[in-house]
Amino acid sequence: MPIFFSDPEAIAEHIIRDVGTELVVGLPLGLGKANHIVNALYARAVADRSINLTLFSALSRIVAMSFCEPRS
């Protein structure tokens, strides 16, 4: 059942509680982004150093990593 929110901070709280503190967010290029939600997630990550927030936009350069490569 969908949950409806009117407050971006409440959405950010729900996301962190549901997903955890390792957040990876992809943002499309153009209109339609939920910037107010991303801003609330960013503010939470700045205030709480245990939250690891990674943002990717349509202009981000992503380097592919093989699943066989060891991580450092």
C-alpha positions as CSV (number, residue, x, y, z in Angstrom):
1,M,0.0,0.0,0.0
2,P,1.5,3.4,-0.9
3,I,2.5,5.9,1.8
4,F,1.8,9.5,1.1
5,F,4.1,12.3,2.4
6,S,3.8,16.1,2.3
7,D,7.1,16.8,4.1
8,P,10.5,16.1,2.4
9,E,12.2,15.6,5.7
10,A,9.7,12.9,6.6
11,I,10.3,11.1,3.3
12,A,14.1,11.3,3.9
13,E,13.6,9.8,7.4
14,H,11.4,7.0,6.0
15,I,14.0,6.2,3.2
16,I,16.9,6.1,5.7
17,R,14.9,3.9,8.1
18,D,13.7,1.6,5.3
19,V,16.9,1.4,3.2
20,G,19.7,2.1,5.7
21,T,22.5,4.6,5.8
22,E,24.3,3.5,2.6
23,L,22.4,5.6,0.0
24,V,23.1,5.7,-3.7
25,V,20.7,8.1,-5.6
26,G,20.6,8.5,-9.4
27,L,19.1,11.7,-10.8
28,P,17.9,12.0,-14.4
29,L,18.7,14.9,-16.7
30,G,15.9,17.3,-17.3
31,L,12.6,18.0,-15.6
32,G,10.8,15.9,-13.1
33,K,13.4,15.4,-10.4
34,A,12.3,15.4,-6.8
35,N,15.0,17.9,-5.8
36,H,13.3,18.6,-2.5
37,I,13.7,15.0,-1.5
38,V,17.3,14.9,-2.6
39,N,18.0,18.1,-0.7
40,A,16.4,16.6,2.5
41,L,18.6,13.5,2.1
42,Y,21.7,15.7,1.6
43,A,20.9,17.7,4.7
44,R,20.5,14.6,6.7
45,A,23.8,13.2,5.4
46,V,25.6,16.5,6.3
47,A,24.1,16.5,9.8
48,D,24.7,12.7,10.4
49,R,28.2,11.5,9.4
50,S,27.0,7.8,9.7
51,I,24.9,8.4,6.5
52,N,26.9,7.7,3.3
53,L,25.2,9.5,0.4
54,T,26.4,9.0,-3.2
55,L,24.7,11.1,-5.9
56,F,24.8,10.3,-9.6
57,S,23.4,12.6,-12.2
58,A,22.9,12.0,-15.9
59,L,26.2,13.9,-16.4
60,S,28.2,11.7,-13.9
61,R,31.0,9.7,-15.3
62,I,30.8,6.2,-14.0
63,V,33.7,3.8,-14.4
64,A,32.6,0.2,-14.7
65,M,34.0,-2.2,-12.2
66,S,34.1,-5.9,-12.8
67,F,32.6,-8.0,-10.1
68,C,35.7,-10.2,-10.2
69,E,38.0,-7.3,-9.3
70,P,39.0,-7.1,-5.6
71,R,37.7,-4.0,-3.9
72,S,40.2,-2.0,-1.8
